[in-house]
Amino acid sequence: TIRGIQKDLPQVRQYISVTEKPVEGMLHFESLLQKYPEDEPLVLVEEDDTAFIMYTAGTTGRPKGAVLTHKGEVMIWTLANLEVGREPDIGDMSVWRACAAPPVFHLASFGMCLANLLFGGTVILPAQVFNPVEVMQLLEREKCDSVLLIPAMANFLLQMPDLDKYDTSSLKAWFSGAAVLPTELRNRFTEAFPQVKIFDCFGQTESNALVSMLRPSDVERKVASVGRAIPFVEIRVVDDQDRDVPVGEVGEAIYRGPTIMREYYNSPEATAAAFRNGWFHSGDAVRRDEEGFLYVVDRKTDMIISGGENIYPAEVEEVLYKHPKILEAAVIGVHDEQWGESVKAIVVTKPGETLTEEEVIEFCKDRLASYKKPKSVDFIDALPRNPAMKVLKTVLRERHGKAVRY
């Protein structure tokens, strides 16, 4: 409880309880509301004023506060609605009932609330701790039209043995985001929910959660893509000297537009490092095809260099997820005395299944170049994740980063 950590947070000056009755030593939220008039305050709000500060996930380091503006918020969620509305047979979104499964401190979830409320829709929020059973019960009981699930959440739903007992006939759309959507997972979801259109959204907190979207009508010909840039957002793919790379080559995605954050809160050094010549540097390694569709390769910081060759963990993870006995997988680089770094896979098997290191490596042998296949495999009960369900690779490196020796 909060009482247990108060002594460790001397910098917090005041606590506000959102409870039915007041809590000793804390301000009471409902009592505070009653002190002020119900009519809207006469406050002039400019479009470039701060709307709110949303903190990054902190998967690679300390979370940073992304300062987002009123103009950016109105634009991004209006544009998101318009992009979704372009899809054929999507229906009247103003009457949609949307379930946002991730916690609302996650910008994708908070944004889904704003997007639906902008068009007059309804938002249904489950408990802050993800529970597959509760989500399925909500989808059935509330007759939801759409659901926001990060890929890991969808994967857990699909493991439910009694999934088909729930009536989800009202469900029209799944919005996927916050992580790359493996093709194998997309296919399994479509098999379980054939009537549901999948919208694969790409972005990060600093970009207001969305810079591109792969719509269902483009999936068949661009299955591994995350779509094209949404209106008013410019995307370039550049090398380490900020030069545009040729079509099809891997580079860093950089963004510019009115929906991108203004700055990092109280962190001018981090802001200066992220913005160069007006472009925000995302840290995402991507490639772009001749039609402008983006393909996420991985985070630049996660790249493994083995014997001078670049290896992106996401490519190896995509193969591991195709194994019928693997529930979850993550890949990290570990020190290798011979090759500099080598690939290590951390694997969670499906309930009741067993695997050996040799079996995993053998599975990858015919599906990956020799230098990309895992040299070692660790088996664990569950991948470490933050509250937004993102895999904490820093934790994996600490726990499983033992060097490979010969």
N, C-alpha and C positions, 0 to 999 in steps of 0.2 A: 504494500500500500504506500501512499504518498508519505505517510507518517514515518515509514521506515527509512526514507531517503532525505527527509527535510534537513537533517543535521549535516548532510554532505553537500547541501546547496545553499551556502550562506549568502550567495549573490542574489538569490530570489527574494524580493522584498515583500511580495504579497501573493497569496493563493486565493483562488476563487472556486468555490464548490458548485458544481452543477448537480445538485441533489434536491430531493423533495424538502428536506428540512435543513436549516443552517448547521454548519459544522464549526465547532469551537476553534477559534484562531484563524478562521478563513472568512472572506467575504462571501455572501450568498448571491448567486447569479440572479435569481428571480427577484430578490429584495432590491438589488441594484437597479433592475429594469423599472421597478415601481417608483423609483425616485425621480424619474425623468418623464417629460411629456411624450405622448404616443405619436404626435405629428412629426414629420420629417424635419430635421434641423436645417436651418438656412446656412449651408456651408457651400462655398463655391469650390467645385472640383474641376481641375484642369485635366485634359486628356493625358498629359505626361506626368501627372502626379502618381505617387506610389499607391497601387491598389492593395498589395500585400507583399509579404516576403515569404517565399517558399524555400525550404531547405532541401539541398540535394541529398541523395540517398547515402552518401558517405561510404560507398563500397570500396573506394580506392584511397580514402583518407578522411580527414575531418570534414563533416558536412559544411557547406557554405550556403549563405542566404542569398537566393536570387531575387533581386528587386524587380517586380513586375508592375507594369503601369495599367491604368484604367483603359487607355486606348488599346493596348495590347490584348487585354482580356476580352473586351467587346469584339475586337476583330477576330481573334483566334477561334473563339467558340461560335461566332456567326459563320466564319469560313468553314469550320468543321461541319456544321449543320448543312451548309450549302453543298459541300463535297459529298456528304452522305446522300443528300437529296437528289444528286445527279444519277444515282444508281437506279436502273429500271425496276419498277414494281416494288419500290420501297414503302409506298403508302404515305399516309398523313402522319408526319413525325410529331405534330403538335399534340397528338393524343397518346403518344408513347408513354409507357411505364418502363422506366429504366432501372436496372439493378447495378449498382456500382460495388463490386465485391472487394477491391482493395481498400485499405483505410483512407479516410478523406484527407489525411496529411500528405498523401501521395497526390501529386498534381494531376495525374491522369484521372483519378477518382473525383477530386475536387472539380476538375474541368468538366467531367461528364455531368456533374450536378448543374454547373453553370450553363452548359450547352442545352440541356433539356429544359431548364427553367426559362431560358431565353425564348424558347419556342412554345412555352406553355405546357410542357410535359410534366410528368410526375417522376420523382426519384425515390427509390427504395434502397435503404442502407441496411445491410446485415450487421452483425456484431463486428467490432474492430478486429477481433482475432478470426482469421479465415477458418471456416468450417464447411467442408464440402456438403455435408448433409443439410446444414442450415441454408446454404445457397440454393440447393435444389428444392427445398421446401418453399423458400421465398419465390422462386421462379414459378412454381406451380400455384401457390396460394394467391400471389399478387397478379398472376397472369401477365408476367413481364413481356414486353416486346423486344427489349434489348438487354444485354449484359456486358459489363466490362470485366474481363478476366485477363490477368497476365498469363503467359503460357504455362508457368508452373501450376497455377490454380486450375487451369483447364486439364492439365495432366492428372491432377489429383481427382478431379471430378470423374474422369474417364476410367479411373481404377475402381470406382464404386461397383460392387457386384450386383446391386439392385438398381442400377441407373435407370433402367427402362420402366420402373414402376411409377416414375414421376410423369405427370402430364405437362409437357413443355410445348404443347402445340401452338401456344401464343407467341413463342419466341421467334423473332425474325432476324436478329442481328447479334453477332458477337464482335465486340471491339477488343482487339488484342493489342497490347503495347507493353512498354517498359523492358522488353527483352525480345531477342530474335525468336520468331515463331518457326520451329522446325517443321519441315515439310511433312514428316511422318506424323507429327502431332496434328497438323492441319487435316490430314487425310482421315485420321481416326475420329476427329471431332465431326467432320462432315458425315462420316459413316453413322455416328451415333445421333446426330441432329441434322438430317439431310435437308430440312427446310430452312436452315439458318444460313444467312449470308455472313461471310467473315470479312471484316475490315481490319487490315493490318496497319497499325499506326506507328510511326517512327518519330522520335524526338527525344528531348531530355528536359529536365526542369528549366534550364536556362533558356530553352527555346519555346517555353510555354507548352511543353509536352508533345508538340506536333510541328513537324516541318514537311512531312510527306505522308501519303496514305495510299495503300494498294487496295483498290476497290474490287469487289467480287467479280465484276465483268472483265477484269484484266488478269485474273488469277491463272487461267489455263495457259496463257502465252507468256506470263511473267511470274511463274509460281514462286520463285525464291526471292522476288523483289519486295521492297517496302514502298513501292510506288514512286510517283513524281512529286516534285515540290508543289505545295499548296499555293494558291494565289497570294501575291504580295511578299512571298519569301523567296529570296535568291539563294541558291546552293551552288557552291563550287567544290571541286575535288582537286586538292593541291598536294604538292610534295613538301619536303621540309623547308624549302626556300620560298614557299607560298606561290609556286608556279603551277598553273593548271596542268594536270597530267592528261595524256591522251585517253580517248574513249576506251573503256575496258581495263585500264590499269588501276591499281589500287593506290589510293591517296587518302588524305584526311578531309572529311566533310567540314566545310566552313559555311556560316550562314550570315545573312544580312536581311533586315526587314523590321517593320514596326512591331512585330509580335515578339521579338527577341528581348530578353531581359535588358534592363538599363545598366546594371552593375551588380557586383557582389556586395552585400551589406557590410559596411565597415572594413572593407578589405581592398584597398586601392592596388596593392601588389598583385593579388589574384586577378583583379579586373584587368589590369594592364597586361598580364600574361595571357589572358583569355581573348582579349580584343586586339587585333592588329589591323591598322588601316581601316577601321570600321567594321571588320568581319570578326564574328565570334568563331573561335576554333573549338570544335566539339570534342576532339580526341577520339572520334570514331573513324576507323579505317573502312572505307567504302570503295566501290567502283560504280561507274555509271555507263549504261549502254547508249547506243546511238539514238534512242528515242527519249533519253533523259530519265529512264527508270533507275533507281538506286538499288544497290545490293550491299547489305551490311556484311563486312568481313569480320570485324571484331573491334574491341577497344585497342588503340595503339599501345597502351600500357600493358596489355595482356599478351602481346605478341611474343612468341618464343623464337630465338635464333639458335639453330642447331647446325653446326658445321657450315656457317655462313648462309644458311637457307632460312627464309622467313616462314614461320608456321603460325597460323591463326587458330587458336583453340576452338572457335565456333565451328570450323570445318570438321574437326575431329569429333566434337560433341554431336554434331548432326549425324555422323555415322554411328556413334555409340547409341543414340536414341532409336536407331533402327533395330537394335538387338531385341528379340522378343522377351528376353528375361531381364532387361534393364529398365528400371523405373526412372532414375535420374542419373545424370552424369555431368561432371565438370572436368576441365582439363587445365593443368598448370604446367609451367616450365620449372624444371629443377636443375641444379648445377650438375654438369657432367664433365668429368675430368678429360674425356677424349673429345667430345663434341661441343663443349662450352655449355650448352643446355640440351636437355632431352625432354620428351613429352611424358608426363605422368597423368593417368586417368584416375579420377576418384569416382567410384561407382556405387549406386544404391540399387540393389536388385529388387524385383517385384516380390511381394509377399509369397513365401513358400518356395521361392526359386533359389538355386545356388549356382555360382559361377566360379571359375578359377581364373587366375591371372593369364595363364596360357590360352584359355578359351577366348578371352576378350581380345588379346593381341592377335590371335589367329583370325578372329572375325574381322579385324581391321586390315589385315594383310592384303586382301584382295580388293579392298575398297579405298585404300589410301596409298599414296606414294610411300616408299619404304621409310624415308626420313621423317614422315609425318605420323606414322603409327606409334602408339604408346610403347615406351620401353619398360614401363612399370605400371602396376595397377594397385590401388588401395581400395578396399571395400569398407563402407561405413553404413550406419543405420539411416542417416538423413544428411542432406547437404545443409551447412549453416547458412541461414538467411536472415536478412534484416526484417523489420516489421512490414516492409513493403514487398516482401517475398523475393528480393533480389539476392542472388548467391554472393556470399562474402568471400571473394577469392583471396583477400588478404589473410583471412582466417585459415583457409585451406593451405596457403603457402607456409604459414607458421606451423601448422600441424603435420603437413605431409611433404614439406620441402626438402626432405633428406636427399643429399647428393647421390648420384649414381656413380659407383666405382667399379673398376674392372679387375 
